[in-house]
């Protein structure tokens, strides 16, 4: 291999490394935005859980959940994201929200709860 080829390969490798770092920075920014969005979402679902507990409403709402699954599957398709993945992700979030709502309901039903 001559020196010119080796230099070209080194430059290409450095360019690929710089591109990789740039892509990873973008991914890191998106991950940070996702975390903040999830935190905001859970603040709202926490308020929903408190409202449900105050008014003796059930922690889960299967009809609402089914609507959300259908809605997010459509959004996923429009965004060219695998709808099955989107549904699994939403199912994980819904499971966690219901767990929080059940905990809030137990806490509010406890003797001496305000």
Secondary structure, DSSP 4 states (H G I P E B T S, - for coil): --HHHHHHHHHHHHHHHHHHHHHHHHHHHHHHHHHHHHHHHHHHHHHHHHHHHHTT--S--HHHHHHHHHHHHHHHHHTT--HHHHHHHHHHHHHHHHHHHHHHHHHHHSTT--
